[in-house]
Amino acid sequence: MEDDLRPFVGSGALSRREFVVTTVGAGFAWAVQPVWAEPIKTDANGLVAGEVKIPVADGQMPAYRARPASGKGFPIVLVVQEIFGVHEYIQDVCRRLAKLGYLAVAPALYARQGDVSKLSDNSEIMKVVANVPDAQVISDLDAAADWVSKKEPGNGKKLGITGFCWGGRIVWLYAAHNPKLAAAVAWYGRLAGQSNELRPKNPIDVVQDLKAPVLGLYGEKDTGIPLNSIEQMREAAKKAGKTVEIIVYPDAGHAFHADYRPSYRADAAADGWSKMSAWFKKYLMS
């Protein structure tokens, strides 16, 4: 299970200052080859879409950005990658959001730690990902939001975030961090689990700090995310008076939206996308 990352704190995990990855690349990650079935392919007609570089304190962070070709003041959606990085699936998600009128940007959040897109061994991918500090990720998302607000035609007052798998967990943490956030949608992000130096808190620990409405989309058959942790999150959010809605699809497991993998469940994926679209429309388009 890709969310089940073992604690792995290697030397230099907090001090590395150069970017290992300088481009988001193209195509699907090696670890997911061969690609299953016929993944959704969204064209870029009517869009400005492609790689950009976002300045951060220690260099230039690669990212994929998609937005409508004309207009300005677009609501912004930060797209947080799954464990396999900003590969074709995540880039396509950005284009899908751009077709709905959003400025979507997916920063390469492992860029300092390694290029997981070229790794085929999941255990090696886990070692890279487990060396990514939450604090670094949150800071990079702040930088991406700031950049698209100032250097792109994005409206920083209409800021949303969505993420998948590893990125789903980050969505919850970011919703507890950024007071400017207007809406969040987490796809099967882990809610509880083991903590360590680089990942000191889990979503269940920060419910009281949530600053934006959060929609959670989960699969009942997800063996890596216990149903009792979902119930705990619901109860904690209710007790804290937070706007949280969690939908559990009974016939879906983990990564049910990932249309390039056998885990894909078309009905749940389509319904989840529809509910995400309605969530963002309510909080970002009004």
N, C-alpha and C positions, 0 to 999 in steps of 0.2 A: 504494500500500500504506500503510495508516494507521499502521503502526509505523515507517515510514521517515521519521522526523522530522529535518529538517535543523537544524543548530545555528542558533539564533536567540536572541541575547541582546540584548534591548532595554533602554532606559533604565528604571530603576526595578524591574527584574526581581527584585532581591533586597531592595529597600527598601519596596516597596508595603505599606501597613499596613491598608488598608481592604478590605472584601469587596465585590466587584463583584456577585456572585451572592448573593442572600439567601434563595432558595428552590430546591428541587430541581425544582419544576415537575411537570408531568404529560404523558403521551403520549410519543411517540417524537421523537428529535432531528430537526430539519428536514433535515439532511444525508442522512438515510436514507429520506426520503419519495420515492416511495410505498413503504410497507411491503410486503415481498414475502410472498406466500402467506398462511398463517394462523398468526401467531405464537402460541406458548403463552400462555395467560392463566390465571394462578393466582388463585383467589379468596382473599379474606381471612377466610373463615368460620373461626371458632375461633382467630383471630389478633388481636393488636394490631399494626396496621401503619399507617405513615404517616410524615410528615415530623417531624423533631426538630431541635433546635438544640444543637450541642455547643460548650461554651465552650473557647476557645483563648486564647493570650496576647494576641492582637490583635483579638478580637471573638467573634462567634457563627458557627460553621461549620454550614451546613445539611447535613442527612443524611437518608437514608431508613432506617427501622428496622422490622423485622418480627420478631415472637416469638409463641409460644403465648400464648393469653389467660389461661391459668391455670398456676400453678406458679411456681417460682423456681429460681435456681441453674442457669440454662440455659447450656450451653456456648456460647461466643461465636465467631462467624465474621465477620471483617472482609471485606467484599466491595469489591474495588478495581475501579473503573469501567474500561471500555474508553475509547477516545479520544473518544467522543461524549458523555461525561458520565454523570451518574446519571439516565438517562432510563428509559422504561418497561421496557425489557429488563432493566436492572440491578435495578430495583425488583422485577420479577417473580422474578428469581433470589433476592432476599432472601425473598420470600414462599415460594418453593419450599423454601428451607433452613429457614424457620420451621415449615413443615409436617412437617419431619423432626425437629423438637424443638430447633432452634438459635435463638439470638438473633442475627440477622444485621443488620449495619449497614453502609451504604454512604455514607461521607462524600463531600461534593462537593469533590474535591481540587484543582479549578481555581478555586475560588470567588473567590480574590483576583485572578486573572489575566483572567477573562472568561467569558462565557456561551456555550459552544460549542453548546448545544442550539438556539440561534437562528440559527446560521450554516449556510448551505447549500454554501459553497465550502470544499472540503477544504484548500486552501492557506491560507485564513484560519484554519481550525481548527488547522492545524499551527503557525502563528505563536503562537497562544495557548498550546498545549500545550508547545511547546519553551521557553516562558518559565517553566515550572513547575519550581522547583528540587527535586531529589531530597530534599534535607534538609528542605524544607518538607513534602513528602509524608510522609516518615517520621515527622516530629513530629506531623502531623495524625492519622496512624494511631495513634500512641501516645495522643493525646488521646482519640480515639474509643474505644480499648480501655479506657482508664481510666474514661471516663464511663459506659459500659455496665456496667462492673464495680461502680461506686459508686452510680449514679443509676437503673439499671435492674436487673432481677433476673438479671443475668448473672454467671457464675462466671469470674473473672479467671484462675483456675488451669487453666481449660480453654479456651485461646485458640487459634483457628485463623484462617487467612487464605486467600482465594482471589481470583483476579483474571484478567481477560481482556485479551488484546492488550497495550496499554500497561500495563494493570494486571497482566498476567502477568509482565512484567519487574519490576515493583515487588514482587511477591510474593517473588521470589528475594532482592531486596535487603533486604526486611523480615525474611526468615528468617535473614539474616546479622546482623541488628541486635538483635532483641528476644529476650533470654534466657528470657522468660516464654512464648514461643510454643511450642505443642505440636505443631502440624501445619500444613502449607502445601500448596496445590494451585495450580499455575500453568498457565493455559490459553494456549498459543501466545504466550508472552512471549519477546521477543528476548533472546538470551543473550550476544551480543557485538556490537560496533559502535563507532562513533565516539564519543569522549568530549568533553566540553567543561566549561566552568566550572560549569554547573548540573547536569550529569550526569557526575561525575568517574569513576564506575566502572560496569562492567557486571556481570551475574551471574557470568560466567566469572572475574571478578577477585576474587570474594568467596567462592568455594567453601569455602575453608579455614575461613571464619568462620560457616558455616551452623550454626544453633543448634536446628533442628527438622527432622524428616523432611520431604522435599519430593517431591511427585508432580508430574511435568510431563506435560502432554497436548498433543501436537503433530500437525500434518498433514504428511505426506510431500510434498505438492504445494504447500506454503507457499513461495512464491517469495521471501519476505522473510526467511525464517529458514533458512539453509543447513543441510543435514543434517550437514555436517562440524562445525558448531558444536554440534549436539546430541551428537555423538560425543565432542567435546572435553569437554563438560560431564560426560558419563558417566564418562569416564576420569579427569577431575580430581576428581570426587566419590569415585570408587573409591580413588584414590591418597590422598585426604585422610581416608578412612575415614568418610565421611558417608552417611547413609541417604537415597539419592536413587533414585527410579524414574522413568524417562521412557518413555512409551508414544507411539509414532508410528503414526498411522492412515494406511495406504497410499493410500486413495482420498479423503482429505480435504486441503483447503488451509487457508488462514488463515481464522479466524473461523468454523470449522465448527460451533460451538455456537450461533451467533447466529441463532436461528430466524426472525428477521424479515428476513433478508437472503438473496440468492441463494447465498451461500457455505455456507449451512446444509447439513449432512449428517446426516440423522436418525439413522442407525445409529451413526456415530462419536460424535455428541452424546449419545445415550442411553447408550452404553457408557462414555464419559468421565464422565458424571454418576454412573453406577453405581459406577465405580471411585473417584471422589471421595467419594461417600457412604460407601463401605467404608473409605476412608483416614481420614476424619473419625471414623467410628464406632470404629475401632481406637484412635485416639489421643486423641479428645475424649470419648467416651462410656464408656470403661472406667474 
